Amino acid sequence: MSGHRELTHAEFLAEAKERFGEDPRNIAFTCPACGDSAAIREFPPESRHRAGQECIGRILGALGDVGYAGRGCDWAAYGLIPAPWAIAMADGRTIHSFPFADGASAVTS
């Protein structure tokens, strides 16, 4: 996992394309809290916009299940402690993101 990085949105997209190819569903992120890596394609279609900002565990039930023992955790990039990557958007906003996962282990079919 990598440490703090600041990227422009264009740099973020270029690196994602270089590492994961043309299909954006192959882009994968690693949760800074639990280390689980998940590709966008692993999120349900209605939740894919949350990839990179929420651990897949939040989608799979970790947020509301006290005894959750599944994959991932309930961590989010926009919580009290922001994620390690800061993406500078063209409109001046900063979006916090999980770091990219190791491409070789994250791309699934």
C-alpha positions in Angstrom: 0.0 0.0 0.0 1.2 3.5 -0.7 1.3 6.6 1.5 -0.1 10.0 1.0 -0.2 11.2 -2.6 -1.7 14.3 -4.2 -2.7 14.0 -7.9 -4.8 15.9 -10.3 -7.8 14.2 -11.7 -6.1 13.8 -15.1 -3.0 12.2 -13.4 -5.3 9.8 -11.5 -7.2 8.8 -14.7 -3.9 8.4 -16.7 -2.4 6.2 -14.0 -5.5 4.1 -13.7 -5.6 3.5 -17.4 -1.9 2.6 -17.5 -2.2 0.1 -14.6 -5.6 -1.4 -15.3 -6.3 -0.9 -19.0 -9.2 0.5 -20.9 -12.1 -1.0 -18.9 -12.7 1.2 -15.8 -14.3 -1.7 -14.0 -10.8 -3.2 -13.7 -9.6 -0.3 -11.6 -9.0 -1.7 -8.1 -8.3 0.0 -4.8 -6.9 -1.2 -1.5 -8.6 -0.2 1.7 -6.1 1.5 4.0 -7.8 0.1 7.1 -8.1 -3.6 6.4 -5.9 -4.1 3.3 -8.7 -5.7 1.2 -8.4 -5.0 -2.5 -11.5 -4.7 -4.7 -12.0 -3.9 -8.3 -14.9 -1.6 -9.3 -16.5 -4.6 -11.1 -16.8 -6.4 -7.7 -19.2 -3.7 -6.4 -22.9 -4.0 -7.4 -23.7 -1.8 -10.4 -25.7 0.7 -8.2 -22.7 1.0 -5.8 -19.8 1.2 -8.2 -19.5 5.0 -7.7 -18.5 4.2 -4.2 -15.4 2.1 -5.1 -12.2 3.8 -4.1 -13.9 5.8 -1.3 -15.6 2.9 0.6 -14.2 -0.5 1.5 -16.1 -3.3 -0.2 -17.1 -4.5 3.3 -19.5 -1.5 3.7 -21.3 -2.8 0.6 -21.3 -6.4 1.8 -22.7 -5.6 5.2 -19.9 -4.6 7.6 -21.6 -1.2 8.4 -24.7 -2.5 10.1 -23.8 -6.1 11.1 -22.2 -6.2 14.6 -21.0 -9.8 14.1 -19.8 -9.2 10.5 -17.1 -11.7 9.6 -17.1 -11.2 5.8 -14.7 -9.6 3.4 -13.5 -6.0 4.1 -14.4 -3.6 6.8 -16.6 -0.5 7.2 -14.0 2.2 6.5 -14.7 5.1 4.2 -12.3 7.8 2.7 -14.6 10.6 3.7 -14.7 9.8 7.4 -12.9 11.4 10.3 -9.6 10.3 8.9 -9.4 10.9 5.1 -7.9 8.3 2.8 -4.3 8.7 1.8 -4.8 9.9 -1.7 -6.0 13.5 -2.5 -7.4 14.0 -6.0 -7.6 17.6 -7.1 -10.7 18.0 -9.3 -10.9 20.6 -12.1 -13.7 22.5 -10.2 -11.4 23.0 -7.2 -12.8 20.2 -5.0 -10.5 17.6 -3.4 -11.7 14.0 -3.4 -10.0 11.5 -1.1 -9.4 8.1 -2.5 -7.9 4.7 -1.5 -4.7 3.9 -3.2 -4.7 1.7 -6.3 -4.3 -2.0 -5.6 -1.6 -4.1 -7.2 -3.0 -4.5 -10.7 -1.9 -8.1 -11.1 -3.9 -9.3 -8.1 -6.9 -7.0 -8.5 -8.1 -7.4 -12.1 -10.8 -10.1 -12.3 -12.8 -11.2 -15.2 
